[in-house]
Amino acid sequence: MASSSSCMAWHCLLALFLLSSTAYGQLSPSFYDKSCPTLQRTVRATVTKALRAERRMGASLLRLHFHDCFVQGCDGSILLDDVAGSFVGEKTAFPNVNSVRGYEVIDQIKKDVELVCPGVVSCADIAALAARDGTSLLGGPSWAVPLGRQDSTTANMMEANSDLPAPSLNLDGLIAAFAKKQLSPRDLTALSGAHTIGFSQCQNFRGHIYNDTNIDPAFATLRQRTCPAAAPNGDTSLAPFDVQTPLVFDNAYYRNLVARRGLLHSDQELFNGASQDALVSQYAANRALFASDFATAMIKMGNLAPPTGAVTQIRRNCRVVNS
């Protein structure tokens, strides 16, 4: 009997270890509860300060996390700077260059976290928390961010150029791009709702407002005022994804799609007589449903792991690999 009880106790301890450990890629919202108990308060305070300076930064931090996760998993690879003659990162990939923002905010969060918990928290986890806080501070949902990621020692410009969904993609292309990351069409449509905040450059939506027919003519005319037809004129001119509430995380993005006022070609593809129309209509009518599905999809995306066997670390500086 004693031997049997001991065996049962061992199995219980093993089960608890497997549930709580990150040794097998298991992330947990409580990962830093003991090693850095003030982490989430520190991150939120810094993100709050950044949004007070510029509310648009909430959208930028959300996009930064997305662009990180879609290349090599959520490993902070997008944060690595190029090193002349020896290392080319992802910052200069076409979808990122002169477009992805928020690196300085991540730097500041890392600096603040290092003061209270040196060498403990990964840059990848900081990016995930900043995306969540930027969303919730603009009125969107919050969620318990699973933590325990580590930082990559490499980056992949080729994958950034190939795997980040282009604004010119049709629905089949979008579904395929998300399926490659184990994300469903429902995840695609929910995550696209991130475009309820933020802005895009003219070069990303010029083709839609001048060449597509599935667009409200008055909306096309409005956007053409600041986005000339002939490139490169106005290439970097900004327009809000959601003209009504560009700095509030709500479900207006979907109402715009139903009204044929999606800014990007890829946005309007979600409501264009195909498989995602019904879900777009549901999100347009039910903000709570969208918020719930968005949080679920963000957690799922945030679980994208680096390739098996990848060398990882906790970077001291998010921009460079530890020496």
N, C-alpha and C positions, 0 to 999 in steps of 0.2 A: 504493500500500500504506500509506504513512504517513497519508494522509487517511482511509483505511478504519479503521486502528487507532485514530486519534484519535476517530473517530465512535463506535467500539465502546466506547472508554473513557468518552466522554461519556454514552452510554446506560447504562453500568454505574453511573456516579455518580448519574445521574438516578433510576435504580431504587433505589439505596441511600437517596437523599433521600426518595423517596416512601414507602419502608418505615419510615423512622425519624422522619419529620416529623409534627408535629401540624397542619400548615398546612391539611390537608384533613380534619380531624376525627379523625385517627388518634391514639388514646391508646396509651401505652406504659408498662410498669412501670419502665422506665429513664429516664423523662422528666427526673427531677431528679437523676440520678446525678452530674452535674457542677455544676449550679447550687445544689443543696442536698443534698449526700451524706449528711448526718446526719438527714434528714427522718424516715425510717421509725423510727429508733431513738428520736427525740424524741417522735413520736406515741405509740409503744407505751409509753414510760416514763410519759407523762401519763395514758394510758388505764389502765395498770396501777395507778397511784396512785388514780384515780377508782374502780376496781373494789374496791380494798382498803377504801375508805371505804363503798362500797355496791355489792354484787355485782349488784344489779338493773340498774345503769347499763349493763351490757353489752347487755342487751335494749333499753334505751332508745336507745342510740346506733345500734343496728341499725335500729330502727324509724324514727329520725330520717332516716337515709339513704334508706330506702324512701319515706318521705313527701316527701322532696326530689325524688327521681327521677321519681315519678309525676306531678309538676306541672312542666311546662316542661322536662323533662329534669333531669339531675343538675347543677344550676347554683347550688346554695347559696341559692336563692330563699327557702326556708323559714326561713333564718336572719335575714332582714331584719325589723327591728322596725317596727311602725306608727309613723308620724309624724303627730301630731294635726293635722288640717286639710289635710294634703297627700298622705299616702301610707297606703294600707291594704295590709298584707302578707298572708301565709298563716297566721301564728301564731294568728289568731283565727277561722280557718275552723272549721267544726263538727268535722271529724275531728281537728283539732290542738289546739284551745283546751282548756286545763287537762288536757291528755292527753299531747302530745309533750313529752319531757323531754331533758335533756342539753345544752341550749344553753350552759350555763356551762362544761361540759367542753370543748366546741368552742372557746369563748372562751379557755380556758386553754391549749389546744393551740396555737391561733393565736398567742397571746402568746409561748409558748415557741419556736415555729418562727420568729417574727419576730426573736427575739434572735439566732438563728444565720443566718437567710437572709431578711433584710428585703425585702419587696415581691416575693417570688418565687413562693410557694406559694398556690394558691387555697383558699378556704374549702370549696369543693365537693370538692376532692381530700382535704382534711383530714377531711371528713365520711365519705368513702368509706373512707379508711384506718382511721378510728376504728371504723367498723362492722365491718370485717374483724378488727381487733384485739380488740374486745369479744367477738366470736364465738369466736375461737380461745382467748382467755384463759379462757373458760368451758367449754373442752373440745371446741369445735367445730372444723371444718376451717379451714385457712388457705389463702390463694390470693394469687397475684401480682396486685395491684390495678393495672389500667391507669390511667395518670395523664396529666395535661395538660389537665384541665378548666379552664374559667374561670368566674367568678362573674357571675351575672345582675345587671343594674341595675334589674330590675323583679321583681314577684311577681304571683301570679294567684289571688286568693281564690276566684273563681268556679270555676276549674279544680280547685282543692283540694276544693271542696265537691262537684264533679261526678265527678271522676276517681279519687279515693281510694276503694278498695272498701269498702263499708259492711258491718258485721257481720251485717246482715239479708239479704244477697244469697243467692240460690240458685245452684246450680252454673252454669247458663247465664249468669247475670249476672256471676259471677266470671270465667268463661272470656272473656266479651265485654270485661270491664274490662281484663284482661291482654292480650288480643289487640289492643286499642287502643294498647298500648305495645309491640307487636311481640313479645310474650311468649307462649309456647305453653302448652297445658294442662299439659304436664309441668313447665314452669317455674313455673306457678301452684302445683302440688302440692308441688314442692320448696321454693319460697320460703315457702309457708305453714308449713313446718317451723320457721321462725323462732319460731313459737308454742310450741316446746319449752322456751323460756325466757320469763320475764316474767309480767306480770299484766295483767288487764283490769278495767274498772269495771263494776259491777252493771248500769248502764244499757245496756251493750253486750250483755249476755247474759241479761237478765231474760226476754225473750220466749222464748228457747230453753228455759230451765229450767222455765218455767210453762206454755207453750203447745204446745211441740213433742212429738211422740210418738217420734221416733227418738233417744231419750236413755235411758240406764240410770236406772231409778227411784231407786236408792240414790244415784247421783251427783247427780241433780236435787235430792233431799232435802238432801244435803250443802251444795250451793251456795245453796239457799233459806234456810239458817240465817242467812246474812249478807247476803242480797239480798231484801228484802221485796217482795211482789207489787205493792204500790201505790206508783207513782212520785209524788213524787221521793224517797221514803224510801230511804235507802241508795244513792242513785244513784252515788256515788263510792266506795263500798266495793269493795275490791280482792279478787280471787281469782286464784290462779295458773292459767295455761293448762294446765300439767302439774303435777298435785298431787303426783306422786312425786318429781320432781327439777326443781323450778321454776327453779333457778339453775345447772343443768348442761345444756350443749348436747349432747343425745343424740337418739335416735329414739323416745323414749317418747311423744311427741305422736301418732305414727302408731299405736302400740299402743293408746293411749287412743281414737282414732277407731274402731278395729276393735271396741273394747269399748263403743262408743256413749258415750264420755265426753269428747267434744269440748266445749269451753266455749262457743264461739260457734255460732250457727246456721250461719254461713258455714264454720266449721271442719268441722262434722259433714256438711255437704253434700259434702265430698270423699269420704266413705264412706257412701253412702246409696243403694246399688243402681244406680249409674250408671257413667259412663265412667272415673272415677278410682279406683274400688275396687281394681282389680288393682294399680295402682302404689302405693297406700297400703299394701296388704298386703306388697308387696315392700320398701318402706321400713321397715315395722314389723319385718320379719325380717332386714334387711340394713342395718346402720348405715353401713357403708362406701359402699354404693350411694347412700344418702341424702346423705352428706357430699360425695361427688363431684358429684352432681347439684346440690346446693345451691350449691357453689362455682361451678360452671359457670353457673347461673342468676343468681348475684350479679354475675358479670362481665358477663353479657348485660344485666342491668338497669342496671348501672353505666355502660354505654355509651350510654344514652339521652341524646341531645344536645338542647341548646336549639333552638328554632325557627330556621330559616334566616334570617339577617339580624339575629338578636338582638344587641343591644349588650352586650358583656361586658367584664370587667376582672378584675384581681386585687385584691380588696378589702383594704384595710389593717385594717379592723375588720369582722368578719363580720356585724355587725348593721346597718351603714349603708353606703350607696353612697359611694364616694370623692367628696370635694368638689372 
